[in-house]
């Protein structure tokens, strides 16, 4: 889903001294000529207006894992900052794996990382992310004001959405007003997106009708008629006449998760419930932040609305992820990759709203900075995992 190149970068520079334009050069190990960046947009506030240079002290050996990249990177900026918070291991990777296998917490700490993201015509989404670079930042030629920062953050989220839409256009079939796929063929992600949009529209209409006829004694039948649900209207009338047969109790055997995919497609919660690992992670993160704020009396009716929004939108994200992924625990070898991709794509809208609210909360200083930075880092890690899963199911790597 992203071309990650940090291990191959020897050094580079990002120049945002001209407002609305980012130029740059990236040198790879073992190559003389740099890749040249010509991007529309700006860096985040910490790099806006500056010339940023960086050197990789952890470069892999030249030629190891050769990277293919177009020498001219033209496109738009994504998120570009030198203050992205990431978790850095305090022990070697192999030792961390052994600790994790025992179910113990892995020693780590939060550190600033250089994070450079852009969307190029040639290579799509490209990311450089590392806490091991030596970074130098010049005096800004111009400064981004606190009032301008939310618009810049929104632009980075929009750049990701635009890129996802361009991915769709590459593979999406021509528009067909008579969209009616054969019943025996599974829908692709575009078919599922269409059905989801149509479902949203029907839900909106249904809620409007319920409100319109709220106090009418025949509300259910009137709403069913206006929705075009003749079968429901007839069933309601038959039920009133006592013409429907008594409902039979159906005992269904309990679903059992596939033991071969435990830890990959499902885990158990502390209460024994089955969830996808990402569902559990997001729900735990939202609940942890909620408890943190509630214990300090930051919520409630008088609480900050952006703080409420920050947590609420992450809770919705968790619910949407559950709808997309939790059923994987019970699959029998067949998975509807198109539905999963379409559903995960929609979760990004809620996650981005949580991220935007987090950025609005930060300057208010109502949450400890280190706690908010840890939460922000978690949101970005969740976004990367969503994008990784979308790529997995788009490529049908089941």
VOGU-3710 file (C-alpha; in Angstrom, 3 decimals, decimal comma):
1> xxxxxxxxxx> 0,000/0,000/0,000  3,018/2,248/0,432  6,531/2,228/-0,924  8,651/2,464/2,240  12,217/3,449/1,454  13,857/4,565/4,717  16,272/1,621/4,878  17,674/2,506/1,452  18,034/6,272/1,989  21,570/7,532/2,592
11> xxxxxxxxxx> 20,637/11,189/2,946  18,188/13,746/1,685  16,746/17,219/1,833  13,227/18,612/1,873  12,797/22,280/0,937  9,523/24,032/1,802  10,876/27,579/1,805  8,441/28,446/-0,983  4,894/28,382/0,361  2,739/25,767/-1,350
21> xxxxxxxxxx> 5,714/23,936/-2,890  7,994/21,193/-1,576  11,158/20,354/-3,451  13,608/17,718/-2,422  16,388/15,312/-3,261  16,834/11,788/-1,924  20,102/9,867/-2,297  20,062/6,077/-2,067  22,958/3,930/-0,914  25,204/2,915/-3,798
31> xxxxxxxxxx> 23,747/5,481/-6,230  25,272/8,742/-7,365  22,184/10,496/-8,717  19,376/11,517/-6,354  15,643/11,099/-6,796  14,139/14,570/-7,274  10,878/15,670/-5,636  8,560/18,332/-7,079  5,440/18,371/-4,920  2,461/20,647/-4,369
41> xxxxxxxxxx> 1,579/21,407/-0,761  3,359/22,180/2,481  5,015/20,346/5,343  3,531/20,249/8,817  4,088/23,291/10,995  7,445/22,132/12,428  9,003/21,915/8,933  6,902/24,521/7,104  9,055/27,246/5,552  12,279/25,329/6,268
51> xxxxxxxxxx> 15,054/23,445/4,536  15,311/20,069/6,257  18,334/17,844/5,751  18,743/14,313/7,084  21,322/11,535/7,143  20,580/7,854/7,709  22,903/6,279/10,258  21,215/2,878/9,843  21,564/2,432/6,069  21,389/-1,134/4,797
61> xxxxxxxxxx> 24,289/-2,380/2,690  24,313/-1,024/-0,865  22,438/-3,341/-3,183  20,647/-5,171/-0,360  16,918/-5,182/-1,033  17,309/-3,019/-4,144  14,610/-0,363/-4,412  13,055/0,657/-7,734  11,907/4,234/-7,834  11,292/6,750/-10,600
71> xxxxxxxxxx> 13,983/9,475/-10,567  11,362/12,241/-10,859  8,748/12,294/-8,100  5,952/14,693/-9,064  2,734/14,868/-7,090  1,387/16,188/-3,781  2,611/16,171/-0,202  1,123/13,960/2,443  2,191/14,246/6,061  5,705/15,692/6,410
81> xxxxxxxxxx> 7,016/16,254/9,909  10,063/15,651/12,089  8,011/15,259/15,276  5,978/12,128/14,583  5,898/10,068/17,764  6,797/6,409/17,305  7,523/3,531/19,659  11,199/2,538/19,665  12,305/-0,801/21,095  14,639/-0,747/24,086
91> xxxxxxxxxx> 15,801/-4,305/23,333  16,925/-6,067/20,118  14,137/-7,234/17,785  14,695/-10,944/18,418  14,551/-10,404/22,168  11,364/-8,371/21,734  9,763/-11,290/19,850  10,658/-13,667/22,664  9,181/-11,298/25,250  5,993/-10,919/23,213
101> xxxxxxxxxx> 5,666/-14,699/22,873  5,579/-14,921/26,684  2,773/-12,371/26,800  4,868/-9,789/28,615  5,071/-6,062/27,736  7,893/-5,175/25,386  10,260/-2,475/26,705  9,995/0,577/24,479  9,763/4,341/24,573  8,295/7,138/22,479
111> xxxxxxxxxx> 10,709/9,050/20,253  10,500/11,701/17,572  10,707/10,312/14,056  11,184/11,929/10,698  8,063/11,116/8,683  7,923/12,114/5,020  4,913/11,024/2,983  4,035/11,999/-0,557  1,839/10,793/-3,401  3,617/10,682/-6,740
121> xxxxxxxxxx> 2,340/10,020/-10,235  5,054/7,419/-10,764  5,182/5,427/-7,526  1,979/6,223/-5,668  2,276/6,576/-1,906  5,894/6,852/-0,748  6,922/6,954/2,927  10,180/7,611/4,752  9,847/6,998/8,491  12,667/6,617/10,980
131> xxxxxxxxxx> 13,690/7,731/14,440  17,324/6,973/13,570  18,004/9,793/11,103  20,148/12,768/12,048  17,964/15,760/11,160  18,800/19,442/10,804  16,147/22,108/10,254  16,891/25,640/9,030  15,368/28,870/10,248  11,943/29,186/8,551
141> xxxxxxxxxx> 11,628/31,505/5,567  7,919/31,759/6,421  5,850/30,504/9,338  2,612/28,553/9,389  0,250/30,119/11,909  -1,733/28,058/14,440  -4,863/29,096/12,522  -3,444/27,669/9,271  -2,378/24,356/10,780  -5,829/22,639/10,843
151> xxxxxxxxxx> -6,244/23,325/7,114  -2,817/21,805/6,445  -3,684/18,700/8,461  -6,980/18,364/6,599  -5,080/18,625/3,313  -2,871/15,666/4,243  -5,929/13,537/5,008  -7,517/14,603/1,722  -4,355/13,660/-0,166  -4,680/10,110/1,166
161> xxxxxxxxxx> -8,355/9,940/0,222  -7,590/11,256/-3,273  -4,881/8,637/-3,695  -7,264/5,863/-2,667  -9,764/7,154/-5,202  -7,097/7,102/-7,911  -6,342/3,493/-7,036  -10,013/2,730/-7,549  -10,066/4,445/-10,938  -7,238/2,216/-12,183
171> xxxxxxxxxx> -9,228/-0,969/-11,710  -12,820/0,196/-11,499  -15,027/-0,929/-14,405  -16,823/1,737/-16,504  -19,897/3,226/-14,781  -23,052/1,228/-15,487  -26,407/2,623/-14,498  -27,868/-0,896/-14,739  -25,558/-2,219/-12,036  -26,811/-5,738/-11,407
181> xxxxxxxxxx> -24,058/-8,303/-11,000  -24,928/-11,981/-11,490  -25,997/-13,631/-8,258  -23,408/-16,363/-8,575  -20,470/-13,964/-8,859  -19,039/-12,188/-5,772  -18,950/-8,399/-5,854  -15,649/-6,577/-6,073  -14,824/-3,633/-3,786  -16,496/-1,166/-6,158
191> xxxxxxxxxx> -19,744/-3,140/-6,181  -19,714/-3,262/-2,399  -19,053/0,481/-2,182  -22,045/1,125/-4,423  -24,251/-1,077/-2,265  -22,982/0,656/0,884  -23,798/4,079/-0,547  -27,263/2,898/-1,532  -27,734/1,426/1,947  -26,729/4,755/3,513
201> xxxxxxxxxx> -29,304/6,562/1,373  -32,063/4,084/2,328  -31,151/4,410/6,005  -31,328/8,199/5,821  -34,750/8,032/4,155  -35,979/5,477/6,694  -34,905/7,661/9,634  -36,582/10,703/8,082  -39,849/8,780/7,671  -39,721/7,481/11,232
211> xxxxxxxxxx> -39,361/11,056/12,470  -42,123/12,310/10,145  -44,710/9,775/11,344  -43,418/9,512/14,915  -46,834/9,821/16,594  -48,993/8,192/13,904  -50,732/4,989/15,125  -49,987/3,211/11,814  -46,431/4,456/11,546  -44,833/1,068/10,806
221> xxxxxxxxxx> -47,146/0,283/7,876  -46,957/3,798/6,436  -43,169/3,810/6,588  -43,014/0,339/4,997  -45,304/1,529/2,165  -43,278/4,689/1,486  -40,038/2,692/1,564  -41,475/0,345/-1,044  -41,342/-2,662/1,295  -44,599/-4,304/0,216
231> xxxxxxxxxx> -43,616/-7,587/1,837  -43,248/-5,879/5,217  -46,520/-3,992/4,875  -48,315/-7,239/4,044  -46,616/-9,047/6,921  -47,633/-6,326/9,392  -51,239/-6,500/8,207  -51,229/-10,299/8,437  -49,764/-10,133/11,953  -52,563/-7,796/13,037
241> xxxxxxxxxx> -55,129/-10,320/11,732  -53,375/-13,166/13,520  -52,761/-14,849/10,167  -49,047/-15,425/10,660  -47,945/-18,836/11,948  -46,370/-18,868/15,415  -42,676/-18,205/15,451  -40,610/-21,318/15,902  -37,537/-21,206/18,067  -34,457/-22,128/16,072
251> xxxxxxxxxx> -31,501/-23,464/17,991  -28,303/-22,743/16,099  -25,022/-24,342/17,100  -22,537/-21,819/18,515  -19,971/-20,536/16,066  -16,452/-21,724/16,632  -13,447/-19,709/15,415  -10,921/-21,307/13,104  -8,040/-22,450/15,357  -5,568/-22,202/12,462
261> xxxxxxxxxx> -5,980/-18,408/12,242  -5,815/-17,529/15,958  -3,554/-14,559/16,545  -3,794/-13,534/12,881  -7,492/-13,090/12,141  -8,868/-13,343/15,670  -8,032/-13,127/19,354  -10,073/-13,429/22,528  -10,826/-10,449/24,705  -10,458/-10,607/28,463
271> xxxxxxxxxx> -14,141/-11,546/28,595  -13,709/-14,360/26,087  -15,284/-12,585/23,106  -13,846/-13,117/19,621  -12,464/-10,088/17,785  -9,973/-9,257/15,090  -6,675/-8,089/16,670  -7,126/-4,603/15,211  -10,667/-4,357/16,606  -9,360/-5,239/20,044
281> xxxxxxxxxx> -6,485/-2,805/19,754  -8,603/0,164/18,679  -11,289/-0,517/21,274  -8,662/-0,773/24,016  -6,993/2,486/22,892  -10,287/4,375/22,871  -11,276/2,995/26,282  -7,872/3,746/27,773  -8,045/7,366/26,664  -11,642/7,658/27,859
291> xxxxxxxxxx> -10,673/6,409/31,330  -7,668/8,726/31,405  -9,846/11,759/30,651  -12,770/10,671/32,824  -10,570/10,164/35,888  -9,370/13,758/35,471  -12,943/15,054/35,013  -12,225/16,253/31,472  -15,406/14,784/30,014  -19,063/15,238/30,915
301> xxxxxxxxxx> -21,436/17,918/29,688  -18,944/20,693/30,402  -16,049/18,848/28,765  -14,194/20,063/25,709  -16,133/19,122/22,527  -12,958/18,364/20,558  -11,836/15,962/23,279  -15,204/14,218/23,087  -14,906/14,075/19,302  -11,380/12,676/19,483
311> xxxxxxxxxx> -12,470/9,688/21,565  -15,923/9,220/20,027  -14,624/9,020/16,464  -12,049/6,410/17,481  -14,822/4,385/19,123  -16,769/4,500/15,858  -13,611/3,486/14,006  -13,361/0,411/16,223  -16,991/-0,500/15,544  -16,500/-0,142/11,779
321> xxxxxxxxxx> -13,343/-2,263/11,888  -15,274/-4,925/13,802  -17,926/-4,979/11,086  -15,254/-5,415/8,435  -12,953/-7,933/10,106  -14,449/-9,788/13,085  -16,211/-12,363/10,896  -12,835/-13,544/9,568  -12,551/-15,709/12,680  -15,302/-17,986/11,388
331> xxxxxxxxxx> -14,485/-18,231/7,689  -14,223/-21,584/5,980  -11,469/-20,629/3,565  -13,463/-18,171/1,408  -13,245/-14,470/2,090  -14,983/-11,592/0,404  -11,963/-9,381/-0,168  -14,008/-6,770/-2,018  -16,310/-6,212/0,952  -13,391/-6,006/3,382
341> xxxxxxxxxx> -11,538/-3,404/1,299  -14,665/-1,293/0,813  -15,536/-1,456/4,514  -12,009/-0,620/5,667  -11,847/2,318/3,285  -14,877/3,797/5,043  -13,252/3,421/8,470  -10,533/5,870/7,437  -13,085/8,698/7,374  -13,822/8,219/11,087
351> xxxxxxxxxx> -10,165/7,715/11,972  -9,208/10,925/10,190  -11,874/12,796/12,166  -10,314/11,494/15,389  -6,871/12,571/14,178  -8,141/16,030/13,270  -9,799/16,413/16,670  -6,549/15,346/18,363  -4,721/18,142/16,565  -7,351/20,625/17,752
361> xxxxxxxxxx> -7,019/19,399/21,345  -3,214/19,698/21,426  -2,870/23,517/21,657  -5,529/23,690/24,388  -3,179/21,909/26,837  -6,061/20,110/28,545  -4,353/16,703/28,250  -0,782/15,977/29,287  1,363/16,472/26,149  3,134/13,115/26,487
371> xxxxxxxxxx> -0,216/11,311/26,870  -1,704/13,045/23,858  1,395/12,323/21,764  1,151/8,626/22,640  -2,498/8,673/21,570  -1,639/10,469/18,334  1,099/7,909/17,615  -1,437/5,128/18,126  -3,824/6,702/15,608  -1,131/6,812/12,941
381> xxxxxxxxxx> -0,154/3,198/13,622  -3,797/2,158/13,285  -4,026/4,010/9,974  -0,977/2,154/8,651  -2,448/-1,177/9,724  -5,751/-0,392/7,982  -3,893/0,457/4,780  -1,839/-2,744/5,066  -4,978/-4,846/5,459  -6,617/-3,126/2,508
391> xxxxxxxx> -3,630/-4,040/0,376  -3,716/-7,626/1,627  -7,342/-8,154/0,692  -7,149/-6,110/-2,500  -4,417/-8,448/-3,712  -6,447/-11,446/-2,487  -3,636/-12,761/-0,342  -5,859/-14,885/1,814
//
